Amino acid sequence: MSKINLGGVTFGGGLNAPSLGKANTTGGISVPRVGSISANAGIDASKGLRGITGGVELKKDNGNVFTSGGSKKSVEDKSHQAISSYFIGPRAENLAFFKDNMNVILEHFEKGRLDYFPNDGEFISDQIQASETFQERTASVAKAVQSLSHLMSTTSIPFFSPRYQAHMATDMSMPALLGYFMTMLYNPNNVAFEASPITTIVEMQVGEQLCDMLGYNVLEPNIPTAKSSQPVGWGHVTWSVSSATMRKRRPRADVMDYSARNIKYYPLAIRQALDGPLGLVKDTFTVKTAQNVEKLFSDLTTWELLNLKSETILDIPDRLNRDYSISSKYIEQILDDYGIQSRGKEALDRHFGIEKPAQYMLSNTRHYSWPKGGAITGIGSENIVGIPVDYGARINLDELEKRLEENLKKEQAVYAVTAIIGSTEEGAVDPLGKILTLRRRFQARGLSFLVHADAAWGGYFTSMLPRDYTPGSGFMGNLPVGLGEAEGFVPDSSLRTDTQEDLWWLRQADSITLDPHKSGYIPYPAGGLAYRDGRMRYLVTWTTPYLSQGSTSSIGIYGLEGSKPGASAVSTFMANKCIGLNPEGYGALLGEVTYSCSRLSAQWAAMTDDKMDFVVVPFNMLPSELAPDATPESIEAEKQWIRDNILSSSNLNIVTNNNTSPGGDTALSLLRKLGSDLNINAFAVNFRNSDGLLNTDTREANYLMRRVVENFSVDSPGDDPTKIPLYLTSTEFSPKLYGDCARKFKERLGLRDDKEDLFVLRNVVMSPFPTEKDFITELTNIFKKVVEEEVMVSRERNESTEASHEFLVQGEDPIYFVHKPSFHAANRRRQTIFEVELPKGTKEDYQTLQSQYPEEIVTFYTTRDVDLTQAINEPGELIGYLDSDKTRPMLPAVKVKVKRKWLDRPLTGPSLAADYPSGRMPFYLYGDFDASDPSQVHVDHALLRYPNIQLTAPNINLTFPTPPQKRDASRNGTPLLLFLDDIREETMQPFPESNATLASLPNFFFQEGKDFAVSVWEDPAAGSQDGQEVLEAWEKLGLDGGDESLLVGRGTMTLGPGAFVDAECLNVDPYKRVDPVGAWVKELDKIGSL
């Protein structure tokens, strides 16, 4: 790529690394100036390994592309028979039944129209249908259907296949699809009863179904049952997109923030009303405080008002009606004047002197929508308090208790604590039962709050609990109901005991969110929200939480969404009814899936040993790792037992195997302990260098895993979804959010503890079909084959060898070489500046060129591969030639002596920081710096984080209003540190990685003639190779009254000609695949045209 010169600044042409194409198995890949990249494994660098079918031979069997297909004797498994009837099937095995039902739907659809006032007659006559225009338009639609359905079938992600193990998506159940399709034809809007009479009733039925499954009471109090003393639950169906102001949000998170806020402030509104229209009850109306002390409501302190129990608050309107005959309608009118919905939170805070805002607490691994919900509802995102997690990504109870204790001491109210029941990244279940115990303890001391359960993923797993299950009952069943012969069957697996108990405790949570469109196998969008006490729903509206509200009122007013499709409610209803929210229905389905997930967990746990070129480490620790006396030997012994007794065994052998592991588990009981709480496997990969030692750089492990997941996902329109043999996805563990959990995971991977995010692979198991060992083994062999190929790339890019190099040439006398670095090639992963001695004739010619063309960029290219470390440290010599746009090349090859090294700082992971410089932009200042005459000095931007930009300027003009301090550092071969004091680097990073884009920016800051306020310092971290240490030391210099003992001076820097800017050479990845651009848009443009 040619260089671009604008305004005296040269924007570098970047690294000449053309598309790598496909490397053969012997020749290696030629990448100029990066050394030699071996490709012994046959990497298709144009798209990697998209077309592979794995490291095993895959044979066709009755049209399947894997040998197993369905388990040969799964026909004997009665539970699996039922589950198989719910889906169209990975090979469309049940499509005929689906078509039959679709025809029934269309027949009734037709009949409904014909039966509605049949005497109206036809509106579209045979003559119209026979017209040329009608025929043309009909043919156009038919053509569009044909084209688009073909495009959808060939380009859509194959969620239906057991090969898909990525996101929370899979084949939807036939009852759900049929329910959605049949309702979609009528397009009911469940925002109002008049627009959706039947589907509103259906949604109410769904609410009852979900409440009953979750353990809430759904019977009215006058019906004597074991639950009759419990409040009546209420639920409804939500969806994920609402009005324009709420777009891309989860309305359920908003509703819960909103409900928690409103119930917390409801007593304050009533207290104000007691000094006004409710004054007649002021001297007699009493309630119990959180500590069960009966007091006059008017005598409650603000702290006591903010901590009334939810049932006490929800009883207030009912008690006012019962004891004082005050109607709910009158209370609604009062709330119009006093309620938080009308007055706003700030007004009530001022009136009651609330200075410490109430807070909402949940684990740091929360969904991103929670802080947004806090912002939208006025709670404030900073008051959505994240609690650290333990090694299993569950909320840390000790940290939660500590934070609640602080709030109690400060008298800072808490809206709610949320327990995540199945985190979307790790499948972790927070200890809900213990959180509820914590609440009871704090209520006894005067601090009360709601407990909400975010069971978006985990809600449907409650169907796995036996009807008579209670915590401590010790249920450990695994075989499905009605199981026939065992040979070839697909077992169910129960959940861990702790997980079962926390699912059971959902019945005591004040509210629960769950997603039928996740573990309910229902089409998007179908979320769900349930309240333990149905009166809480009125807190989203301006109505009173009064039990006698009409049961057939419009359900849409109890959410923040506005319009919502009735089809989602009917889809959920159909699936719940046909499959069953019980152990024989959804419980059996999710039980089989849980077993499949455990088998994959075993693969990730024991796939690798110390003889392989890489390691796979599951996020969830093995039982042997959790043991207090764990040793590397005991852990490896358990892994070997898994290889011998699980990985190589059939389902039947696993269930019947009575051998015990070193920890005392049978194969089946050990399987239950592997992996996450709920059907998500998070795991990570690291590679061994050629010397057999594990890589310790988090960034390089991340690089490997990104390349791996690119093979197993669609990340470009040019990807063909039908050619990807296995689908996985990824996430990131941020040290800021995951804390010790991320640190421990890095430690188990052999990585250095740093502040870098950790890239993590994950698979979500939702299909009940990949159950027998041959198919799971095939999938994991595909994975291993890809990782082996990608490890080759990781090794090559991290092994420094002799290579060719490029240098910018600066200064007239002395002359400096400034290395052109690359973050992606080990040979060039360094920021290096050194002084050289040119041969006399070459030096004179160079100086002449500089005097005539000061803006000209001169580059030195080595013509022989060289070990740069050796050359600059001996010192040694370089052989190469000078080049510029004016002369190409300027001179034949010459020997250049290295006189003195000024800077040689690696750009490897440990040498980079976790953040960009915040308040200023740092440069290295080098050259013949004299305090009285700072001429012949140059600057090079300090590279502390990837990606970055090389900004180099020779012969800058430095002026100081007062004489700078006398410093000899720059005369001794050590650069000074120069800050652009008014340029905040973090606000500009990352820069565009295209030099052409940078050159097109009209006001790019680094240009000839630009003036900058600067400060010059001695470097407090000179010689340090720890990037975080360097950044922290620099950030302290002179800021907020910091130490200025190292200050040289403050002044102005003016850029002269010859400045160089490059973002391509520095950041380009020569190993990156070049994806062809797909033709999907062109195909879509054709659809619908005549």
Secondary structure, 3 states (H helix, E strand, C coil): CCCEEECCEEECCCCCCCCCCECCCCCCEECCCCCEECCCCCCECCCCCCCCCCCCCCCCECCECCCCCCCCCHHHEHHHHHHHCCECCCCCCCHHHHHHHHHHHHHHHHHHHHHCCHHHCCCCCHHHHHCHHHHHHHHHHHHHHHHHHHHHHHHCCCCCCCCECCCCCCCCEHHHHHHHHHHHCCCCECCCHHHCHHHHHHHHHHHHHHHHHHCCECCCCCCCCCCCCCCECEEEEECCCCCHHHCCCCHHHHHHHHHHHHHHHHHHHHHHHHCCCCHHHCCCCEEECCCCCEEEHHHCCHHHHCCCCHHHHHHHHHHHHHHHCCCHHHHHHHHHHHCHHHHCHHHHHHHHCCCCCCEEEEECCCCCHHHHHHHHCCCCHHHEEEECECCCCCECHHHHHHHHHHHHHHCCCEEEEEEEECCCCCCCECCHHHHHHHHHHHHCCCCCCEEEEEECCCHHHHHHCCCCCCCCCCCCCCCCCCECCCCCCCCCCCCCHHHHHHHHHHHHCCEEEECHHHHCCCCCCCEEEEECCHHHHHHHCCCCCCCCCCCCCCHHHHCCCCCCEHHHHHHHHHHHHHHCCCCCCHHHHHHHHHHHHHHHHHHHHHCCCCCCCEEEEECCCCHHHHCCCCCHHHHHHHHHHHHHHHHCCCHHHHHHCCCCCCCCCCHHHHHHHCCCCCCEEEEEEEEECCCCCECCCHHHHHHHHHHHHHHCCCCCCCCCHHHCCCECEEEEECHHHHCHHHHHHHHHHCCCCCCCCEEEEEEECCCCCCCCHHHHHHHHHHHHHHHHHHHHHHHHHHCCCCECCEEEEECCCCEEEEECCCCCCHHHCEEEEEEEECCHHHHHHHHHHHHHCCCCCCEEEECCCECHHHHHHCCCEEEEEEECCCCCCCCCCEEEEEEEEEEEEECCHHHCCCCCCCCCEEEEEEECCCCCCCCCEEEEECCCCCCCCEEEECCCEEECCCCCCCCCHHHHCCCEEEEECCCCHHHHCCCCCCHHHHHHCCCCCCCCCCEEEEEEECCCCCCCCCHHHHHHHHHCCCCCCCCCCCEEEEEEEECCCCEEEECHHHHCCCCCCCCCCCCHHHHHHHCCCC
